[in-house]
């Protein structure tokens, strides 16, 4: 538990483009905090100047996130309050702020989040795709092996998928998604909340063809439809139907299941009753 004289960490959402998209609570907190930890102080000074905020700033970014987190924790242990902001949107989402939040919790320092702009949610609501269930992937990993694992997982992901991408990597990412997943409906959101915001419903292949001929500019959010459940079930049934019932049963028996459980699995795979499996095998 934190002591009475321990400070606090405020996670403050800032605009993703339009400078008016900031809450009154965030403005007040940035003014009242003892210190602002910003991903890029040169970028964040525009927000502070726009709202007459003169609170001292310090840099907190990807390359100093561990050492600086410890320094900020010492500051809060001394009773000071720290407001965390990122370049745009909500800190700790695909952002080094997650390290600071975790270390504060480990140290028993209170953390609270002031909600506001988020490119993920903004793009999702604009996409026209299902919003009931979704998964946020952020930026695809740079490591090839890790990226291959993520793409493999996405092959069977039935929820709507939200990804971020920079302009100089957009074509590569669209190509990798298309090659791994086939064609999918997507909505590409560009420069959200800004003057030249564009929201384009399209497909992976159409988008790839377009951006191979037109240089991507601005920051992008890709919202992609998930895999259709019925289509997945039909493919699975087709895989089992390519096997005889005996081969299907032997597959489970070789895994160590008893005959009763193996027949139950076969019936479930094929969408038929266990009695049908039993009668068919008995007849043969």
Backbone as CSV, one residue per row, in Angstrom:
resi,resn,N_x,N_y,N_z,CA_x,CA_y,CA_z,C_x,C_y,C_z
1,UNK,0.836,-1.206,0.000,0.000,0.000,0.000,0.875,1.263,0.000
2,UNK,0.389,2.270,-0.688,1.137,3.531,-0.732,0.954,4.282,0.577
3,UNK,1.989,4.998,0.988,1.880,5.825,2.186,1.161,7.112,1.842
4,UNK,0.745,7.871,2.884,-0.042,9.079,2.660,0.718,10.142,1.885
5,UNK,2.053,10.146,1.986,2.817,11.188,1.314,3.374,10.739,-0.031
6,UNK,2.925,9.557,-0.529,3.355,9.078,-1.840,2.601,9.820,-2.936
7,UNK,3.294,10.123,-4.030,2.670,10.797,-5.158,1.783,9.856,-5.950
8,UNK,1.459,10.249,-7.168,0.545,9.481,-8.003,0.933,9.645,-9.468
9,UNK,0.615,8.621,-10.279,0.830,8.690,-11.718,-0.517,8.880,-12.412
10,UNK,-0.608,9.924,-13.228,-1.800,10.180,-14.034,-1.513,9.792,-15.489
11,UNK,-2.291,8.886,-16.037,-2.168,8.526,-17.452,-3.110,9.449,-18.217
12,UNK,-2.559,10.365,-18.987,-3.354,11.419,-19.624,-3.440,11.245,-21.143
13,UNK,-4.638,11.045,-21.636,-4.840,10.933,-23.085,-4.781,12.314,-23.730
14,UNK,-4.057,12.397,-24.833,-3.933,13.659,-25.569,-4.451,13.471,-27.000
15,UNK,-4.697,14.548,-27.741,-5.282,14.437,-29.077,-4.458,13.567,-30.028
16,UNK,-5.154,12.882,-30.946,-4.471,12.092,-31.977,-4.312,12.890,-33.263
17,UNK,-4.848,14.078,-33.290,-4.727,14.925,-34.470,-5.324,16.292,-34.213
18,UNK,-6.621,16.323,-34.011,-7.316,17.581,-33.751,-7.027,18.050,-32.329
19,UNK,-6.456,19.231,-32.197,-6.016,19.734,-30.899,-7.170,19.974,-29.926
20,UNK,-8.403,20.034,-30.447,-9.552,20.258,-29.571,-9.976,18.988,-28.840
21,UNK,-9.449,17.835,-29.266,-9.840,16.566,-28.660,-9.038,16.269,-27.397
22,UNK,-9.181,17.143,-26.420,-8.543,16.944,-25.126,-9.577,17.286,-24.062
23,UNK,-9.619,16.542,-22.977,-10.644,16.780,-21.973,-10.225,17.888,-21.010
24,UNK,-11.219,18.506,-20.404,-10.951,19.540,-19.402,-10.188,18.947,-18.223
25,UNK,-10.498,17.700,-17.883,-9.823,17.048,-16.759,-8.334,16.868,-17.043
26,UNK,-8.000,16.494,-18.279,-6.588,16.335,-18.636,-5.871,17.679,-18.570
27,UNK,-6.499,18.725,-19.078,-5.880,20.054,-19.033,-5.604,20.458,-17.590
28,UNK,-6.598,20.290,-16.722,-6.421,20.652,-15.309,-5.307,19.836,-14.661
29,UNK,-5.269,18.535,-14.981,-4.257,17.651,-14.378,-2.858,18.025,-14.844
30,UNK,-2.702,18.332,-16.134,-1.392,18.732,-16.647,-0.920,20.030,-16.005
31,UNK,-1.855,20.914,-15.685,-1.493,22.169,-15.030,-1.096,21.955,-13.567
32,UNK,-1.776,21.019,-12.912,-1.579,20.832,-11.471,-0.481,19.836,-11.118
33,UNK,-0.085,18.983,-12.066,0.942,17.978,-11.785,2.279,18.650,-11.485
34,UNK,3.116,17.934,-10.762,4.452,18.459,-10.475,5.396,18.276,-11.656
35,UNK,5.129,17.227,-12.462,6.022,16.917,-13.576,5.230,16.202,-14.663
36,UNK,5.555,16.506,-15.912,4.950,15.805,-17.055,6.022,14.947,-17.703
37,UNK,5.733,13.655,-17.832,6.635,12.732,-18.531,6.088,12.556,-19.940
38,UNK,6.832,13.039,-20.937,6.356,13.066,-22.320,7.243,12.217,-23.214
39,UNK,6.612,11.535,-24.189,7.368,10.700,-25.115,8.337,11.545,-25.938
40,UNK,7.873,12.687,-26.397,8.716,13.606,-27.159,8.382,15.023,-26.707
41,UNK,9.269,15.622,-25.931,8.990,16.953,-25.372,8.826,18.005,-26.460
42,UNK,9.508,17.821,-27.587,9.400,18.795,-28.683,8.008,18.762,-29.300
43,UNK,7.407,17.592,-29.331,6.057,17.450,-29.863,5.023,17.918,-28.842
44,UNK,5.235,17.542,-27.594,4.241,17.834,-26.548,4.188,19.306,-26.170
45,UNK,5.242,20.064,-26.443,5.249,21.481,-26.084,4.127,22.229,-26.803
46,UNK,3.696,21.716,-27.962,2.594,22.356,-28.702,1.292,22.297,-27.896
47,UNK,1.051,21.154,-27.248,-0.151,21.010,-26.429,-0.074,21.927,-25.222
48,UNK,1.088,21.928,-24.578,1.242,22.765,-23.393,1.070,24.247,-23.728
49,UNK,1.641,24.670,-24.847,1.512,26.076,-25.247,0.067,26.426,-25.601
50,UNK,-0.622,25.487,-26.240,-1.998,25.744,-26.664,-2.927,25.976,-25.487
51,UNK,-2.614,25.371,-24.347,-3.508,25.478,-23.191,-2.838,26.162,-21.987
52,UNK,-1.806,26.945,-22.264,-1.117,27.737,-21.226,-0.700,26.886,-20.033
53,UNK,-0.067,25.767,-20.335,0.415,24.865,-19.291,1.921,25.067,-19.162
54,UNK,2.394,25.406,-17.968,3.823,25.669,-17.782,4.489,24.663,-16.839
55,UNK,3.862,23.496,-16.663,4.427,22.438,-15.818,5.731,21.921,-16.434
56,UNK,6.753,21.669,-15.641,8.018,21.138,-16.178,7.805,19.787,-16.872
57,UNK,8.591,19.563,-17.924,8.520,18.306,-18.664,9.839,17.563,-18.596
58,UNK,9.740,16.238,-18.710,10.919,15.392,-18.854,10.600,14.329,-19.897
59,UNK,11.631,13.825,-20.565,11.384,12.850,-21.628,11.272,11.438,-21.055
60,UNK,10.300,10.705,-21.574,10.142,9.297,-21.215,9.748,8.564,-22.493
61,UNK,10.657,7.746,-23.026,10.418,7.149,-24.336,10.968,5.728,-24.389
62,UNK,10.894,5.132,-25.554,11.251,3.722,-25.747,12.682,3.416,-25.319
63,UNK,13.597,4.345,-25.528,15.012,4.070,-25.293,15.471,4.322,-23.852
64,UNK,14.599,4.925,-23.036,14.995,5.129,-21.637,13.917,4.631,-20.661
65,UNK,12.984,3.829,-21.176,11.776,3.497,-20.415,12.037,2.756,-19.103
66,UNK,13.119,1.998,-19.020,13.380,1.249,-17.787,14.090,2.120,-16.740
67,UNK,15.205,2.733,-17.133,15.946,3.578,-16.189,15.127,4.788,-15.757
68,UNK,14.456,5.398,-16.729,13.685,6.607,-16.398,12.474,6.271,-15.530
69,UNK,11.919,5.074,-15.724,10.790,4.664,-14.885,11.197,4.667,-13.416
70,UNK,12.394,4.167,-13.134,12.872,4.144,-11.756,13.054,5.550,-11.201
71,UNK,13.545,6.464,-12.030,13.716,7.852,-11.597,12.369,8.502,-11.292
72,UNK,11.388,8.238,-12.153,10.055,8.804,-11.947,9.388,8.222,-10.697
73,UNK,9.643,6.959,-10.442,9.107,6.331,-9.230,9.701,6.985,-7.985
74,UNK,10.992,7.275,-8.028,11.620,7.983,-6.901,10.963,9.350,-6.694
75,UNK,10.644,10.016,-7.799,9.978,11.319,-7.722,8.618,11.183,-7.037
76,UNK,7.880,10.148,-7.403,6.551,9.953,-6.809,6.644,9.477,-5.370
77,UNK,7.657,8.702,-5.065,7.861,8.293,-3.666,8.126,9.499,-2.767
78,UNK,8.664,10.547,-3.383,8.938,11.780,-2.631,7.698,12.658,-2.501
79,UNK,6.556,12.139,-2.979,5.301,12.856,-2.819,4.875,13.697,-4.012
80,UNK,5.620,13.622,-5.104,5.293,14.410,-6.287,4.324,13.642,-7.202
81,UNK,3.520,14.386,-7.960,2.609,13.776,-8.935,3.204,13.893,-10.332
82,UNK,3.044,12.833,-11.128,3.575,12.792,-12.495,2.426,12.529,-13.464
83,UNK,2.356,13.337,-14.515,1.374,13.136,-15.578,2.091,12.545,-16.783
84,UNK,1.652,11.385,-17.227,2.268,10.703,-18.364,1.484,10.990,-19.638
85,UNK,2.176,11.478,-20.669,1.540,11.698,-21.973,2.406,11.063,-23.060
86,UNK,1.738,10.709,-24.158,2.442,10.140,-25.289,2.357,11.108,-26.458
87,UNK,2.952,10.765,-27.602,2.909,11.678,-28.750,1.476,11.969,-29.187
88,UNK,0.624,10.944,-29.133,-0.766,11.106,-29.541,-1.589,9.966,-28.957
89,UNK,-2.755,10.306,-28.414,-3.651,9.277,-27.915,-3.402,8.900,-26.466
90,UNK,-3.761,7.672,-26.137,-3.702,7.211,-24.757,-2.387,6.502,-24.465
91,UNK,-1.629,6.950,-23.471,-0.363,6.288,-23.121,-0.576,4.838,-22.703
92,UNK,0.507,4.061,-22.836,0.550,2.641,-22.434,-0.123,1.708,-23.434
93,UNK,-0.634,2.235,-24.557,-1.181,1.388,-25.619,-0.170,1.387,-26.758
94,UNK,0.494,0.232,-26.997,1.598,0.172,-27.963,2.582,1.301,-27.679
95,UNK,2.985,1.409,-26.416,3.684,2.607,-25.961,4.532,2.248,-24.742
96,UNK,5.693,2.886,-24.575,6.560,2.576,-23.427,5.923,2.867,-22.074
97,UNK,4.827,3.595,-22.062,4.150,3.893,-20.811,3.716,2.656,-20.051
98,UNK,3.513,1.542,-20.739,3.087,0.327,-20.047,4.135,-0.115,-19.018
99,UNK,5.413,0.147,-19.310,6.475,-0.210,-18.367,6.360,0.624,-17.095
100,UNK,6.145,1.922,-17.254,6.028,2.800,-16.095,4.815,2.428,-15.242
101,UNK,3.700,2.132,-15.879,2.496,1.740,-15.139,2.766,0.473,-14.326
102,UNK,3.386,-0.518,-14.962,3.674,-1.785,-14.273,4.615,-1.574,-13.081
103,UNK,5.659,-0.769,-13.291,6.622,-0.542,-12.210,6.006,0.254,-11.064
104,UNK,5.096,1.179,-11.392,4.404,1.919,-10.334,3.558,0.971,-9.495
105,UNK,2.861,0.077,-10.148,2.025,-0.875,-9.419,2.882,-1.793,-8.552
106,UNK,4.029,-2.210,-9.093,4.943,-3.056,-8.310,5.474,-2.310,-7.087
107,UNK,5.612,-0.989,-7.225,6.154,-0.175,-6.138,5.073,0.337,-5.192
108,UNK,3.828,0.013,-5.482,2.738,0.457,-4.621,2.360,1.908,-4.798
109,UNK,2.681,2.470,-5.950,2.347,3.869,-6.230,1.005,3.934,-6.953
110,UNK,0.078,4.766,-6.498,-1.238,4.855,-7.132,-1.144,5.281,-8.605
111,UNK,-1.988,4.684,-9.423,-2.061,5.016,-10.851,-3.524,5.237,-11.203
112,UNK,-3.812,6.297,-11.939,-5.168,6.501,-12.439,-5.097,6.960,-13.888
113,UNK,-6.132,6.625,-14.651,-6.134,6.927,-16.080,-7.234,7.924,-16.415
114,UNK,-6.871,8.957,-17.158,-7.820,9.975,-17.593,-8.165,9.699,-19.055
115,UNK,-9.351,9.154,-19.331,-9.679,8.696,-20.683,-9.784,9.829,-21.692
116,UNK,-9.597,9.455,-22.946,-9.684,10.439,-24.022,-9.453,9.785,-25.365
117,UNK,-8.796,10.494,-26.268,-8.639,10.043,-27.648,-7.850,8.739,-27.754
118,UNK,-8.280,7.878,-28.689,-7.586,6.630,-28.993,-7.812,6.305,-30.460
119,UNK,-6.727,6.172,-31.214,-6.846,5.885,-32.643,-7.529,4.548,-32.884
120,UNK,-7.262,3.576,-32.023,-7.857,2.243,-32.167,-9.378,2.318,-32.142
121,UNK,-9.933,2.928,-31.101,-11.392,2.995,-30.946,-12.008,3.908,-32.006
122,UNK,-11.351,5.003,-32.314,-11.870,5.921,-33.335,-11.992,5.217,-34.682
123,UNK,-10.946,4.486,-35.084,-10.977,3.768,-36.358,-12.019,2.657,-36.347
124,UNK,-12.118,1.950,-35.251,-13.084,0.857,-35.151,-14.503,1.363,-35.354
125,UNK,-14.833,2.486,-34.728,-16.190,3.018,-34.860,-16.478,3.536,-36.268
126,UNK,-15.440,3.884,-37.009,-15.612,4.379,-38.382,-15.598,3.279,-39.430
127,UNK,-15.199,2.077,-39.048,-14.864,1.035,-40.023,-16.046,0.434,-40.765
128,UNK,-17.208,0.414,-40.134,-18.336,-0.272,-40.746,-18.270,-1.780,-40.572
129,UNK,-17.237,-2.278,-39.904,-17.101,-3.707,-39.623,-17.630,-3.987,-38.212
130,UNK,-17.722,-5.250,-37.863,-18.291,-5.629,-36.576,-17.471,-5.044,-35.424
131,UNK,-18.156,-4.424,-34.480,-17.489,-3.844,-33.316,-17.822,-4.601,-32.029
132,UNK,-18.628,-5.651,-32.128,-19.054,-6.364,-30.918,-17.874,-7.032,-30.228
133,UNK,-16.989,-7.632,-31.021,-15.783,-8.233,-30.462,-14.622,-7.864,-31.377
134,UNK,-13.525,-7.424,-30.790,-12.372,-7.058,-31.615,-11.094,-7.347,-30.855
135,UNK,-9.990,-7.405,-31.601,-8.671,-7.625,-31.011,-7.733,-6.544,-31.548
136,UNK,-6.955,-5.962,-30.641,-6.019,-4.913,-31.022,-4.625,-5.513,-31.145
137,UNK,-4.042,-5.425,-32.337,-2.705,-5.977,-32.576,-1.627,-4.903,-32.592
138,UNK,-2.018,-3.641,-32.684,-1.015,-2.581,-32.756,-0.159,-2.732,-34.004
139,UNK,1.136,-2.498,-33.873,2.068,-2.682,-34.986,2.495,-4.143,-35.038
140,UNK,2.547,-4.723,-36.233,3.073,-6.084,-36.356,4.534,-6.094,-35.896
141,UNK,4.984,-7.182,-35.286,6.370,-7.241,-34.795,7.385,-7.076,-35.930
142,UNK,8.541,-6.510,-35.607,9.613,-6.378,-36.596,10.353,-7.708,-36.772
143,UNK,10.483,-8.466,-35.682,11.159,-9.758,-35.747,10.381,-10.717,-36.653
144,UNK,11.056,-11.332,-37.611,10.386,-12.172,-38.607,9.695,-13.374,-37.990
145,UNK,10.359,-14.022,-37.043,9.764,-15.208,-36.419,8.534,-14.846,-35.604
146,UNK,8.653,-13.758,-34.845,7.514,-13.316,-34.035,6.354,-12.875,-34.922
147,UNK,6.675,-12.189,-36.021,5.642,-11.751,-36.947,4.932,-12.953,-37.575
148,UNK,5.697,-13.989,-37.931,5.109,-15.193,-38.520,4.128,-15.848,-37.555
149,UNK,4.449,-15.840,-36.265,3.547,-16.425,-35.263,2.252,-15.621,-35.161
150,UNK,2.367,-14.283,-35.195,1.184,-13.433,-35.125,0.298,-13.650,-36.348
151,UNK,0.899,-13.695,-37.528,0.130,-13.908,-38.753,-0.550,-15.279,-38.744
152,UNK,0.119,-16.269,-38.188,-0.480,-17.604,-38.083,-1.710,-17.559,-37.179
153,UNK,-1.613,-16.841,-36.073,-2.757,-16.701,-35.176,-3.925,-15.991,-35.869
154,UNK,-3.607,-14.985,-36.687,-4.652,-14.202,-37.338,-5.411,-15.003,-38.400
155,UNK,-4.833,-16.093,-38.859,-5.515,-16.921,-39.865,-6.848,-17.448,-39.363
156,UNK,-6.941,-17.699,-38.068,-8.176,-18.248,-37.508,-8.863,-17.270,-36.552
157,UNK,-8.415,-16.022,-36.544,-9.023,-15.018,-35.663,-10.375,-14.583,-36.234
158,UNK,-11.452,-14.808,-35.478,-12.777,-14.473,-35.999,-13.260,-13.098,-35.534
159,UNK,-12.518,-12.468,-34.622,-12.884,-11.121,-34.198,-12.308,-10.081,-35.168
160,UNK,-12.899,-8.895,-35.185,-12.352,-7.789,-35.973,-10.966,-7.442,-35.431
161,UNK,-10.029,-7.174,-36.348,-8.632,-6.928,-35.975,-8.266,-5.477,-36.282
162,UNK,-7.628,-4.811,-35.321,-7.184,-3.422,-35.515,-5.662,-3.385,-35.461
163,UNK,-5.056,-2.805,-36.506,-3.597,-2.693,-36.570,-3.204,-1.255,-36.862
164,UNK,-2.019,-0.872,-36.404,-1.432,0.421,-36.722,-0.314,0.206,-37.747
165,UNK,-0.081,1.212,-38.595,1.078,1.125,-39.480,1.534,2.505,-39.922
166,UNK,2.856,2.638,-40.036,3.476,3.867,-40.530,3.457,3.845,-42.054
167,UNK,3.494,5.010,-42.698,3.381,5.048,-44.158,4.461,4.260,-44.889
168,UNK,5.722,4.299,-44.393,6.811,3.634,-45.109,6.785,2.114,-44.958
169,UNK,5.901,1.589,-44.112,5.779,0.135,-43.961,4.424,-0.388,-44.434
170,UNK,3.552,0.506,-44.891,2.176,0.108,-45.202,2.100,-0.940,-46.300
171,UNK,2.807,-0.730,-47.405,2.742,-1.682,-48.528,3.229,-3.060,-48.095
172,UNK,4.333,-3.085,-47.374,4.864,-4.370,-46.901,3.853,-5.094,-46.014
173,UNK,3.220,-4.355,-45.109,2.260,-4.969,-44.200,1.035,-5.477,-44.942
174,UNK,0.511,-4.701,-45.881,-0.636,-5.151,-46.671,-0.292,-6.413,-47.454
175,UNK,0.917,-6.475,-47.981,1.353,-7.652,-48.738,1.461,-8.868,-47.832
176,UNK,2.041,-8.693,-46.660,2.200,-9.815,-45.724,0.849,-10.316,-45.233
177,UNK,-0.071,-9.413,-44.957,-1.412,-9.809,-44.519,-2.143,-10.556,-45.621
178,UNK,-2.039,-10.042,-46.850,-2.706,-10.675,-47.975,-2.160,-12.068,-48.250
179,UNK,-0.841,-12.210,-48.206,-0.223,-13.515,-48.474,-0.564,-14.533,-47.389
180,UNK,-0.636,-14.077,-46.147,-0.882,-15.002,-45.037,-2.359,-15.332,-44.866
181,UNK,-3.234,-14.356,-45.111,-4.643,-14.511,-44.764,-5.582,-14.595,-45.957
182,UNK,-5.060,-14.371,-47.161,-5.949,-14.286,-48.311,-6.600,-12.914,-48.325
183,UNK,-7.610,-12.746,-49.158,-8.253,-11.438,-49.235,-9.255,-11.289,-48.096
184,UNK,-9.303,-10.136,-47.521,-10.232,-9.821,-46.432,-10.781,-8.421,-46.642
185,UNK,-11.989,-8.202,-46.166,-12.511,-6.839,-46.148,-11.758,-6.041,-45.083
186,UNK,-11.372,-4.832,-45.434,-10.711,-3.950,-44.478,-11.253,-2.535,-44.647
187,UNK,-11.009,-1.728,-43.634,-11.214,-0.286,-43.745,-9.896,0.371,-43.351
188,UNK,-9.376,1.199,-44.233,-8.129,1.911,-43.959,-8.458,3.338,-43.529
189,UNK,-8.025,3.684,-42.330,-8.249,5.023,-41.792,-6.914,5.768,-41.784
190,UNK,-6.933,6.953,-42.339,-5.700,7.731,-42.473,-5.887,9.118,-41.872
191,UNK,-4.880,9.571,-41.116,-4.882,10.928,-40.563,-6.164,11.210,-39.762
192,UNK,-6.505,10.316,-38.862,-7.733,10.442,-38.088,-7.823,11.764,-37.332
193,UNK,-8.978,12.381,-37.396,-9.368,13.647,-36.744,-8.691,14.865,-37.345
194,UNK,-7.814,14.672,-38.319,-7.114,15.801,-38.931,-7.878,16.324,-40.156
195,UNK,-7.386,17.383,-40.738,-8.058,18.043,-41.855,-8.259,17.101,-43.040
196,UNK,-7.263,16.277,-43.314,-7.345,15.389,-44.480,-7.644,13.940,-44.087
197,UNK,-8.439,13.766,-43.046,-8.853,12.420,-42.625,-9.558,11.702,-43.771
198,UNK,-9.169,10.437,-43.991,-9.843,9.613,-44.995,-10.167,8.257,-44.387
199,UNK,-11.343,7.742,-44.710,-11.796,6.432,-44.253,-12.225,5.659,-45.492
200,UNK,-11.496,4.578,-45.806,-11.706,3.879,-47.072,-12.039,2.406,-46.866
201,UNK,-13.306,2.012,-47.058,-13.644,0.586,-47.039,-13.105,-0.062,-48.313
202,UNK,-12.370,-1.151,-48.178,-11.756,-1.787,-49.334,-11.438,-3.239,-48.990
203,UNK,-10.493,-3.849,-49.682,-10.017,-5.188,-49.333,-8.497,-5.146,-49.281
204,UNK,-7.905,-6.176,-48.712,-6.444,-6.217,-48.630,-5.808,-6.108,-50.014
205,UNK,-6.318,-6.860,-50.963,-5.707,-6.879,-52.299,-5.922,-5.562,-53.036
206,UNK,-7.113,-4.997,-52.924,-7.371,-3.716,-53.577,-6.487,-2.617,-52.980
207,UNK,-6.356,-2.632,-51.653,-5.518,-1.627,-50.982,-4.058,-1.780,-51.379
208,UNK,-3.592,-3.023,-51.461,-2.200,-3.263,-51.854,-1.958,-2.752,-53.274
209,UNK,-2.864,-3.043,-54.179,-2.726,-2.584,-55.565,-2.697,-1.058,-55.634
210,UNK,-3.542,-0.422,-54.820,-3.609,1.038,-54.848,-2.323,1.657,-54.309
211,UNK,-1.857,1.186,-53.156,-0.704,1.818,-52.523,0.632,1.427,-53.163
212,UNK,0.640,0.400,-53.968,1.841,0.101,-54.740,2.061,1.158,-55.826
213,UNK,0.970,1.830,-56.220,1.055,2.863,-57.249,0.935,4.272,-56.698
214,UNK,0.493,4.390,-55.441,0.307,5.698,-54.819,1.027,5.720,-53.469
215,UNK,1.974,6.613,-53.320,2.793,6.652,-52.109,1.957,6.917,-50.862
216,UNK,2.037,6.029,-49.867,1.292,6.249,-48.623,1.837,7.472,-47.892
217,UNK,0.924,8.270,-47.325,1.330,9.435,-46.551,0.424,9.553,-45.333
218,UNK,1.014,9.872,-44.201,0.238,9.995,-42.978,0.289,8.714,-42.160
219,UNK,-0.385,8.735,-41.026,-0.437,7.569,-40.150,-1.698,6.765,-40.451
220,UNK,-1.565,5.434,-40.430,-2.658,4.563,-40.844,-3.129,3.641,-39.728
221,UNK,-4.442,3.384,-39.723,-5.031,2.325,-38.903,-5.770,1.398,-39.854
222,UNK,-5.462,0.111,-39.776,-6.119,-0.892,-40.613,-7.098,-1.659,-39.740
223,UNK,-8.365,-1.637,-40.116,-9.386,-2.417,-39.412,-9.793,-3.549,-40.350
224,UNK,-9.599,-4.784,-39.919,-9.774,-5.947,-40.796,-10.827,-6.899,-40.233
225,UNK,-11.695,-7.381,-41.114,-12.723,-8.318,-40.660,-12.089,-9.631,-40.219
226,UNK,-12.720,-10.266,-39.249,-12.248,-11.558,-38.783,-12.686,-12.668,-39.718
227,UNK,-12.169,-13.836,-39.467,-12.511,-15.005,-40.281,-13.952,-15.423,-40.001
228,UNK,-14.683,-15.782,-41.026,-16.067,-16.220,-40.879,-16.126,-17.598,-40.215
229,UNK,-16.907,-17.718,-39.137,-16.967,-18.972,-38.381,-17.505,-20.123,-39.234
230,UNK,-18.569,-19.848,-39.985,-19.174,-20.918,-40.793,-18.216,-21.391,-41.880
231,UNK,-17.468,-20.455,-42.441,-16.474,-20.821,-43.448,-15.389,-21.701,-42.839
232,UNK,-14.971,-21.360,-41.626,-13.970,-22.162,-40.938,-14.484,-23.567,-40.651
233,UNK,-15.752,-23.655,-40.211,-16.342,-24.961,-39.925,-16.448,-25.809,-41.187
234,UNK,-16.822,-25.165,-42.304,-16.941,-25.898,-43.571,-15.584,-26.434,-44.012
235,UNK,-14.538,-25.632,-43.849,-13.192,-26.088,-44.207,-12.749,-27.250,-43.321
236,UNK,-13.086,-27.158,-42.043,-12.717,-28.218,-41.107,-13.433,-29.521,-41.455
237,UNK,-14.732,-29.402,-41.771,-15.482,-30.603,-42.164,-14.895,-31.206,-43.431
238,UNK,-14.504,-30.341,-44.362,-13.913,-30.833,-45.602,-12.629,-31.596,-45.343
239,UNK,-11.852,-31.147,-44.379,-10.601,-31.829,-44.037,-10.889,-33.226,-43.487
240,UNK,-11.899,-33.320,-42.615,-12.224,-34.632,-42.041,-12.829,-35.562,-43.088
241,UNK,-13.615,-34.985,-43.994,-14.284,-35.825,-44.996,-13.316,-36.404,-46.005
242,UNK,-12.111,-35.846,-46.042,-11.094,-36.422,-46.932,-10.499,-37.705,-46.336
243,UNK,-10.822,-37.960,-45.063,-10.365,-39.173,-44.387,-11.526,-40.151,-44.274
244,UNK,-11.225,-41.444,-44.280,-12.271,-42.426,-43.999,-12.566,-42.397,-42.500
245,UNK,-13.719,-42.948,-42.123,-14.059,-43.008,-40.710,-13.015,-43.803,-39.927
246,UNK,-12.518,-44.880,-40.547,-11.511,-45.710,-39.880,-10.230,-44.912,-39.642
247,UNK,-9.799,-44.141,-40.653,-8.586,-43.332,-40.519,-8.767,-42.256,-39.447
248,UNK,-9.958,-41.676,-39.447,-10.275,-40.625,-38.480,-10.247,-41.200,-37.054
249,UNK,-10.863,-42.373,-36.877,-10.889,-43.022,-35.570,-9.483,-43.423,-35.133
250,UNK,-8.717,-43.993,-36.067,-7.352,-44.428,-35.740,-6.476,-43.255,-35.308
251,UNK,-6.738,-42.058,-35.870,-5.956,-40.886,-35.508,-6.084,-40.595,-34.008
252,UNK,-7.305,-40.691,-33.507,-7.521,-40.436,-32.085,-7.067,-41.603,-31.211
253,UNK,-7.245,-42.819,-31.724,-6.780,-43.983,-30.951,-5.265,-43.946,-30.782
254,UNK,-4.571,-43.505,-31.822,-3.109,-43.437,-31.756,-2.635,-42.355,-30.792
255,UNK,-3.536,-41.403,-30.483,-3.218,-40.366,-29.502,-3.438,-40.847,-28.072
256,UNK,-3.934,-42.088,-27.938,-4.109,-42.662,-26.604,-5.518,-42.607,-26.054
257,UNK,-6.476,-42.103,-26.849,-7.857,-42.065,-26.368,-8.472,-43.452,-26.421
258,UNK,-9.417,-43.718,-25.510,-10.125,-44.997,-25.615,-11.137,-44.912,-26.744
259,UNK,-11.697,-46.051,-27.129,-12.535,-46.107,-28.321,-13.795,-45.255,-28.181
260,UNK,-14.375,-45.238,-26.975,-15.596,-44.467,-26.764,-15.339,-42.970,-26.956
261,UNK,-14.263,-42.473,-26.365,-13.930,-41.057,-26.491,-13.518,-40.714,-27.915
262,UNK,-12.784,-41.630,-28.570,-12.362,-41.409,-29.952,-13.564,-41.283,-30.880
263,UNK,-14.564,-42.150,-30.682,-15.775,-42.076,-31.508,-16.537,-40.781,-31.256
264,UNK,-16.525,-40.344,-30.007,-17.178,-39.082,-29.658,-16.513,-37.913,-30.385
265,UNK,-15.183,-37.914,-30.443,-14.440,-36.855,-31.140,-14.719,-36.889,-32.643
266,UNK,-14.729,-38.073,-33.208,-15.002,-38.221,-34.643,-16.380,-37.666,-34.979
267,UNK,-17.366,-38.005,-34.164,-18.725,-37.523,-34.394,-18.786,-35.997,-34.324
268,UNK,-18.088,-35.419,-33.320,-18.081,-33.962,-33.169,-17.402,-33.294,-34.356
269,UNK,-16.281,-33.854,-34.817,-15.563,-33.290,-35.962,-16.425,-33.259,-37.212
270,UNK,-17.197,-34.315,-37.418,-17.962,-34.466,-38.663,-19.380,-33.921,-38.570
271,UNK,-19.778,-33.513,-37.379,-21.115,-32.966,-37.217,-22.208,-34.009,-37.315
272,UNK,-21.905,-35.240,-36.877,-22.883,-36.327,-36.895,-22.961,-36.929,-35.496
273,UNK,-23.934,-37.826,-35.297,-24.084,-38.428,-33.980,-23.086,-39.570,-33.794
274,UNK,-22.801,-39.869,-32.521,-21.894,-40.982,-32.227,-22.475,-42.310,-32.698
275,UNK,-23.814,-42.419,-32.634,-24.460,-43.651,-33.111,-24.215,-43.859,-34.601
276,UNK,-24.248,-42.758,-35.371,-23.985,-42.863,-36.817,-22.566,-43.378,-37.062
277,UNK,-21.617,-42.869,-36.261,-20.245,-43.336,-36.397,-20.173,-44.826,-36.071
278,UNK,-20.801,-45.211,-34.974,-20.763,-46.616,-34.524,-21.380,-47.531,-35.577
279,UNK,-22.577,-47.171,-36.091,-23.261,-47.999,-37.055,-22.486,-48.136,-38.351
280,UNK,-21.878,-47.011,-38.780,-21.120,-47.047,-40.023,-19.901,-47.943,-39.897
281,UNK,-19.187,-47.833,-38.763,-18.008,-48.683,-38.553,-18.403,-50.131,-38.389
282,UNK,-19.527,-50.367,-37.707,-19.990,-51.726,-37.498,-20.364,-52.382,-38.818
283,UNK,-20.981,-51.617,-39.708,-21.397,-52.142,-41.015,-20.194,-52.539,-41.854
284,UNK,-19.090,-51.809,-41.653,-17.900,-52.109,-42.444,-17.099,-53.248,-41.851
